[in-house]
């Protein structure tokens, strides 16, 4: 059956980063950026719950890359939506809402 979710809830486990003392994952800051980007390209309202991540020297960098990736993905989705629905986009840009 096709699934049509209304929103996305993501548990962001930053303990999947390379050199985190609790894991054996190889993810780097750039990987977290790509994950954030792909999440937002889905075009769903999203909630991120951060958990895990115990290497304090890289925790902030990894989180920043993730959220920068989310922002870039959001921008891509906004441009894509404007191309698909040009009339709605023009109304939104003038008044702030449809």
C-alpha positions as semicolon CSV with decimal commas, in nm:
position;residue;x (nm);y (nm);z (nm)
1;X;0,000;0,000;0,000
2;X;0,131;0,349;-0,075
3;X;0,203;0,558;0,231
4;X;0,119;0,929;0,242
5;X;0,256;1,063;0,570
6;X;0,138;1,401;0,695
7;X;0,467;1,475;0,872
8;X;0,806;1,325;0,956
9;X;0,956;1,274;1,302
10;X;1,328;1,199;1,302
11;X;1,536;1,082;1,595
12;X;1,877;1,232;1,514
13;X;2,133;1,005;1,675
14;X;2,463;1,188;1,646
15;X;2,638;0,896;1,810
16;X;2,657;0,751;1,459
17;X;2,946;0,990;1,393
18;X;3,294;0,861;1,326
19;X;3,502;0,835;1,646
20;X;3,201;0,861;1,878
21;X;3,288;0,653;2,185
22;X;2,961;0,456;2,179
23;X;2,948;0,347;1,817
24;X;3,132;0,208;1,521
25;X;2,963;0,410;1,247
26;X;3,174;0,601;0,992
27;X;2,954;0,910;0,940
28;X;3,129;1,248;0,896
29;X;2,987;1,599;0,924
30;X;2,923;1,608;0,547
31;X;2,718;1,289;0,576
32;X;2,490;1,452;0,832
33;X;2,444;1,743;0,591
34;X;2,333;1,506;0,316
35;X;2,092;1,330;0,552
36;X;1,935;1,662;0,653
37;X;1,907;1,765;0,291
38;X;1,737;1,444;0,182
39;X;1,495;1,465;0,472
40;X;1,367;1,807;0,366
41;X;1,344;1,724;-0,004
42;X;1,053;1,501;0,100
43;X;0,855;1,823;0,151
44;X;0,698;1,713;0,481
45;X;0,659;1,918;0,798
46;X;0,931;1,775;1,021
47;X;1,026;1,743;1,385
48;X;1,382;1,654;1,483
49;X;1,458;1,507;1,824
50;X;1,832;1,500;1,888
51;X;1,963;1,216;2,100
52;X;2,299;1,053;2,134
53;X;2,634;1,194;2,042
54;X;2,901;1,176;2,305
55;X;3,213;1,311;2,137
56;X;3,173;1,673;2,239
57;X;3,451;1,795;2,008
58;X;3,241;1,711;1,700
59;X;2,885;1,710;1,832
60;X;2,812;2,075;1,744
61;X;2,977;2,049;1,402
62;X;2,772;1,742;1,311
63;X;2,448;1,900;1,432
64;X;2,523;2,221;1,241
65;X;2,587;2,028;0,919
66;X;2,262;1,837;0,963
67;X;2,055;2,154;1,009
68;X;2,236;2,336;0,727
69;X;2,152;2,038;0,507
70;X;1,790;2,060;0,618
71;X;1,781;2,429;0,527
72;X;1,931;2,363;0,183
73;X;1,678;2,082;0,126
74;X;1,395;2,312;0,233
75;X;1,511;2,573;-0,017
76;X;1,524;2,309;-0,293
77;X;1,174;2,188;-0,208
78;X;1,041;2,546;-0,201
79;X;1,182;2,613;-0,549
80;X;1,043;2,283;-0,674
81;X;0,697;2,360;-0,532
82;X;0,704;2,705;-0,694
83;X;0,774;2,543;-1,031
84;X;0,491;2,291;-0,985
85;X;0,235;2,544;-0,856
86;X;0,328;2,886;-0,999
87;X;-0,009;3,053;-0,924
88;X;-0,007;2,944;-0,559
89;X;0,354;3,059;-0,524
90;X;0,273;3,405;-0,661
91;X;-0,020;3,443;-0,422
92;X;0,194;3,327;-0,131
93;X;0,475;3,567;-0,216
94;X;0,243;3,870;-0,224
95;X;0,039;3,805;0,089
96;X;0,251;3,558;0,286
97;X;-0,024;3,293;0,273
98;X;-0,252;3,137;0,019
